[in-house]
């Protein structure tokens, strides 16, 4: 096929990423579903709670028996005993009676409220003095009040949080359909890259990207296969790509995406039948030289070799791609997981026509957050280590002035 070099906007890049569908689904126990994405809509199979349940420690009563009660004019009720925890109560509460009850206990038949323990007192054997009236169903969680049978609980595409698992088991759901976690293959390219345990000679650098990208891919929900470092030889890279494409759902290339004499990623990708280059360059800084392609029906994302560019581009496009492959809707996949507001402490310049992401450190002062830009080039990895967040400068802007309140994308 004919090679082309077409720089696209960030919006166009996000649109192109959405062409890749989820990688499949599986049924798993709820106990293993933390951070997994639902592949089905979930409705409640039963009411929660399935009995009227006390929401406070105190006394189960008929609300009408307490009307008008106060500290100066208490109501007196006959004590019928204690509600047993974890067992059905069959004793019917008659007019003028009360039963001790703990939080979570089943309301006895005839009762319709709970008087809090601090508003009542057992003044003598068999008698409860009530110092405050309660309204019907006060301090009671009624049948189906938490969730009613048949009501929707979670939609397909929701990434499950820890508290969601408890909600599912609370209504008796123990197995669910989730999207499969995508298998991501990582390949670094470059004759200059050496393992971190080796002292680099002049002209060489230790492997930085592979370790950070692996952790970032895992954070985004992927199962990662590390295919190591490949030398700048077409046949070597093609062999590594062939192996990765046979085993993984998506391939991330680090390095080899710029236009240069040793940049062989495009040639290696297009050597596969029916491959397609979707973009080669995004109007964003840092990280303009980026490749998005399809080979053997699977996405290949080529990231810049410079560490800051590679890691920022992965945050902006690699992690969202993984979330899309795992079934998250685009509205969630492209959202930063944490967003805040802060005030810039310095002027920041920008080149119109590209979207800039400025690394900033954050500090709280006088009740507000301040964002201080961190200078540094795309090869300086510790500028990203020192950063707490990114500030986005729109493509139409020429920069931002000190004192401007901005949205910060927390790292």
NORRA-V230830 format. One record per backbone hydrogen bond with DSSP energy under -0.5 kcal/mol. NH is the residue of the N-H (numbers start at 0). CO is the residue of the C=O. If there is no record, write none. Layout:
[[NH:CO] [NH:CO]]
This chain:
[[5:3] [6:4] [7:280] [12:8] [13:9] [14:10] [15:11] [16:12] [17:13] [18:15] [19:16] [20:18] [22:324] [25:177] [27:175] [29:173] [31:28] [32:29] [34:159] [35:32] [37:157] [38:176] [39:176] [41:153] [43:150] [47:146] [52:140] [53:104] [54:138] [55:138] [57:100] [58:114] [59:98] [60:112] [61:96] [62:60] [64:61] [65:62] [66:62] [66:63] [68:65] [69:72] [74:129] [76:127] [77:95] [78:125] [79:97] [82:99] [86:83] [89:87] [92:108] [93:91] [96:93] [97:77] [98:59] [99:80] [100:57] [103:53] [104:101] [106:51] [110:107] [111:60] [112:60] [113:137] [114:58] [115:113] [116:56] [118:115] [119:116] [120:128] [122:120] [122:126] [123:126] [126:123] [127:76] [128:120] [129:74] [129:127] [130:118] [130:128] [131:118] [132:68] [136:111] [137:134] [139:136] [140:52] [141:139] [143:48] [144:141] [145:47] [146:47] [149:43] [150:147] [152:41] [153:41] [156:37] [157:154] [159:35] [159:157] [163:160] [164:160] [164:161] [165:161] [166:162] [167:163] [168:164] [169:165] [170:166] [170:167] [171:168] [172:167] [173:171] [175:27] [177:25] [177:175] [178:36] [179:23] [183:181] [183:222] [184:249] [185:224] [186:251] [187:227] [188:253] [189:229] [192:189] [193:204] [197:194] [199:197] [203:200] [204:191] [206:193] [207:205] [210:207] [211:207] [212:208] [213:209] [214:210] [215:211] [216:212] [217:213] [218:214] [219:215] [220:217] [221:216] [222:181] [223:221] [224:183] [226:185] [226:224] [229:187] [232:230] [236:232] [237:233] [238:234] [239:235] [240:236] [241:237] [242:238] [243:239] [244:240] [245:241] [246:242] [246:243] [247:243] [248:182] [249:182] [250:298] [251:184] [252:250] [252:300] [253:186] [254:252] [254:302] [259:257] [262:259] [263:261] [264:255] [267:263] [268:264] [269:265] [270:266] [270:267] [271:268] [274:271] [275:293] [277:275] [277:291] [278:291] [279:5] [280:289] [281:287] [282:7] [283:281] [284:354] [289:287] [290:301] [291:278] [292:299] [293:275] [294:297] [295:272] [297:294] [298:248] [299:292] [300:250] [301:290] [301:299] [302:252] [302:300] [307:377] [308:377] [309:305] [310:306] [311:307] [312:308] [313:309] [314:310] [315:311] [316:312] [317:312] [318:313] [320:316] [321:317] [322:318] [323:319] [324:320] [325:321] [326:323] [327:322] [331:328] [332:328] [333:329] [334:331] [339:407] [341:405] [342:368] [343:403] [344:370] [347:399] [349:397] [351:349] [352:394] [353:350] [353:394] [354:282] [355:353] [355:392] [356:284] [357:355] [357:390] [359:388] [360:371] [362:369] [364:367] [367:364] [369:362] [370:342] [371:360] [371:369] [372:370] [373:358] [374:372] [379:376] [380:378] [382:379] [383:379] [383:380] [384:380] [385:381] [387:359] [388:359] [389:408] [390:357] [391:406] [392:355] [393:391] [396:393] [399:347] [402:343] [403:400] [405:341] [407:339] [408:389] [409:337] [409:407] [410:387]]
